[in-house]
């Protein structure tokens, strides 16, 4: 019974690959809060887990960069939200290339990996449907030397969206 309760409110996920370096390394294990958005709101900087849009059998971990209605573009490697370049001190470096401006549609978010030059993200497959989000990564439990609460960077201009999620609709 306890096992069922724990699995209904959380998930465990393994980071596979380098797309979130330096924040996460290949082989890190994280706990995901499936209820994070039930009573809360999505925020820029949240690290989330979701099924990969091009292969739903595989889960991805990325950072929310744009909320519904935001204008997102990449110019000379810098990410701009609503015309303002954001400061992202968690990155290894700027992204190579540009990304033409997009307005994030309602019901979606724009996600990117922290290792911008080695990440399949919204720049490749488009905005992520909010209903697809499994949850918010909250705790890293492996490796032991990285054990602890996950930092969700404040990236701005900071605001939240009023969309609340039903975590049961995306439980996997």
C-alpha positions in Angstrom: 0.0 0.0 0.0 2.8 2.4 0.9 4.6 1.5 -2.3 1.5 2.5 -4.3 1.1 5.8 -2.5 4.8 6.7 -3.0 4.6 5.8 -6.8 1.4 7.8 -7.3 3.0 11.0 -6.0 6.6 10.6 -7.2 8.8 8.9 -9.8 12.4 8.1 -10.1 14.3 9.0 -13.3 17.8 8.5 -14.6 19.6 11.2 -16.5 20.8 9.7 -19.8 23.3 11.7 -21.8 24.9 15.1 -21.6 22.1 17.5 -22.6 21.7 18.9 -19.0 25.4 19.3 -18.2 26.7 20.9 -16.0 23.6 20.8 -13.9 23.1 17.0 -14.3 25.5 14.4 -15.4 24.9 11.2 -17.3 23.8 8.5 -14.8 22.4 10.9 -12.2 19.2 9.7 -10.5 16.5 12.1 -9.5 13.2 12.0 -7.7 10.3 13.7 -9.6 7.3 15.2 -7.8 4.3 14.3 -9.9 2.1 16.6 -7.8 4.3 19.7 -8.1 1.9 21.5 -10.5 -1.3 20.4 -8.9 -1.4 23.2 -6.4 1.4 25.3 -7.9 2.3 27.0 -11.1 4.9 26.4 -13.7 7.9 28.7 -13.5 10.8 29.6 -15.8 13.8 27.6 -14.6 11.9 24.6 -13.4 13.6 21.3 -14.3 11.0 18.9 -15.5 10.7 15.3 -16.7 8.4 14.3 -19.6 8.1 11.7 -22.3 10.3 12.6 -25.3 7.9 13.9 -28.0 9.6 11.8 -30.8 9.7 8.6 -28.8 7.2 8.4 -25.9 8.9 5.3 -24.4 11.9 7.5 -23.4 11.7 10.2 -20.7 13.6 13.5 -21.0 14.8 16.1 -18.4 14.9 19.7 -19.5 14.5 23.2 -18.1 11.5 25.4 -18.7 12.6 28.5 -20.5 9.3 29.9 -21.9 5.8 30.0 -20.6 2.6 30.3 -22.7 2.5 33.7 -24.5 6.3 34.3 -24.2 8.3 35.3 -27.2 11.4 33.2 -27.3 14.4 33.6 -29.6 18.1 32.8 -29.7 20.4 35.5 -31.1 24.1 34.9 -31.4 23.8 32.2 -28.7 21.9 34.3 -26.2 18.3 33.4 -25.2 15.8 36.2 -25.3 12.4 36.2 -23.5 10.0 38.9 -24.6 13.0 40.9 -26.1 15.2 40.7 -23.0 18.3 38.5 -22.9 18.2 36.2 -19.9 21.2 35.6 -17.6 21.8 31.8 -17.2 24.7 31.3 -14.9 24.1 27.5 -14.9 25.2 27.1 -18.5 28.6 25.9 -19.9 28.3 28.5 -22.6 26.1 30.1 -25.2 24.3 28.1 -27.8 25.7 28.0 -31.3 23.5 29.6 -33.9 20.2 31.4 -33.8 16.6 30.4 -33.3 13.9 32.4 -35.0 11.4 34.0 -32.7 8.4 31.9 -31.6 5.5 32.8 -29.4 4.9 29.9 -27.0 1.3 28.7 -27.7 -1.2 28.4 -24.8 -1.1 25.0 -23.2 2.6 24.5 -23.9 6.1 25.5 -22.6 9.4 26.0 -24.3 12.1 23.8 -22.8 15.9 23.6 -23.4 18.7 21.5 -22.1 21.5 23.3 -20.1 24.1 22.0 -22.5 22.6 24.0 -25.4 25.0 22.6 -28.0 24.1 19.0 -27.3 20.4 19.0 -26.5 17.3 17.9 -28.4 14.7 20.3 -27.1 12.0 22.7 -28.2 14.3 24.2 -30.7 14.2 20.8 -32.5 10.7 19.4 -31.9 8.7 22.5 -30.8 7.0 23.6 -27.6 6.1 20.8 -25.1 2.4 20.3 -24.3 1.9 20.9 -20.6 -0.3 17.8 -20.2 2.8 15.7 -21.1 4.8 16.8 -18.0 5.4 14.0 -15.6 6.6 16.3 -12.9 9.3 18.6 -11.4 12.7 17.1 -10.6 13.1 17.8 -6.9 15.9 15.7 -5.4 19.1 14.0 -6.7 19.9 10.8 -4.9 22.8 9.4 -7.0 25.7 9.8 -7.1 26.1 10.3 -3.4 28.5 13.3 -3.8 25.7 15.2 -5.6 23.0 14.1 -3.1 20.5 16.9 -2.4 17.7 19.2 -3.4 17.7 20.3 -7.0 18.2 24.0 -7.7 15.6 25.5 -10.0 17.2 28.7 -11.3 15.2 31.9 -11.3 15.4 33.1 -14.9 13.6 36.2 -15.9 11.7 38.2 -16.6 10.1 36.1 -13.8 6.4 35.4 -13.9 4.3 32.3 -13.6 1.5 30.9 -15.6 -2.0 30.4 -14.1 -2.3 27.0 -15.7 -2.7 24.3 -13.1 -1.8 20.8 -14.0 -3.6 17.5 -13.3 -0.7 15.2 -12.5 -2.9 12.1 -12.8 -3.4 12.8 -16.5 0.3 12.3 -17.2 1.3 9.7 -14.7 3.5 7.0 -16.2 
